């Protein structure tokens, strides 16, 4: 049976890091070309804390018409 704390072994080739902790992510869209992804880890007995964040940038040429 698979659950949130189960991993498939052996790990897939694209799996570089495994973490059994839980948390949630947020995606804040700043404008038409930029968004901020943040991973917030739930800590036992403590306040959640930001573990990782990164900016996503569109590769679409701003001069292109959709």
C-alpha positions in Angstrom: 0.0 0.0 0.0 1.3 3.5 -0.9 0.9 6.4 1.5 2.4 9.8 1.9 5.5 8.3 3.6 6.0 5.6 1.0 8.6 5.6 -1.7 8.9 3.4 -4.8 12.2 1.6 -4.8 14.5 1.8 -6.6 14.1 5.6 -7.0 13.4 6.9 -10.6 16.3 8.4 -12.4 14.9 11.9 -11.9 14.6 11.6 -8.2 17.5 13.5 -6.6 16.2 14.0 -3.1 13.5 12.3 -0.9 12.0 13.9 2.1 9.3 12.3 4.3 8.2 15.6 5.8 4.9 17.3 4.9 4.1 20.8 4.0 2.5 22.9 1.3 3.5 25.1 -1.6 2.4 28.5 -2.7 2.6 30.0 -6.2 2.4 33.8 -6.3 2.0 35.2 -9.8 3.8 38.6 -9.9 3.1 39.6 -13.5 2.8 38.1 -17.0 6.3 36.8 -17.0 7.3 36.0 -13.3 5.9 33.8 -10.5 7.4 32.8 -7.1 7.1 29.2 -6.0 7.6 28.6 -2.2 7.7 25.3 -0.3 6.7 25.6 3.3 7.6 22.6 5.6 5.4 21.7 8.6 7.6 21.4 11.6 6.6 19.2 14.6 5.6 21.6 17.5 6.9 24.6 15.7 5.7 27.2 13.2 5.9 26.2 9.5 9.1 27.4 7.8 10.1 28.2 4.3 12.5 25.5 3.0 12.8 26.5 -0.6 11.7 29.2 -3.0 12.4 30.0 -6.6 11.4 32.5 -9.2 9.9 31.1 -12.4 10.4 33.2 -15.5 8.6 32.8 -18.8 10.8 32.0 -21.8 8.2 33.5 -24.1 9.4 36.5 -26.0 7.4 39.5 -24.7 7.1 40.7 -28.3 5.1 37.6 -29.4 1.4 38.0 -29.8 -0.7 35.1 -28.5 
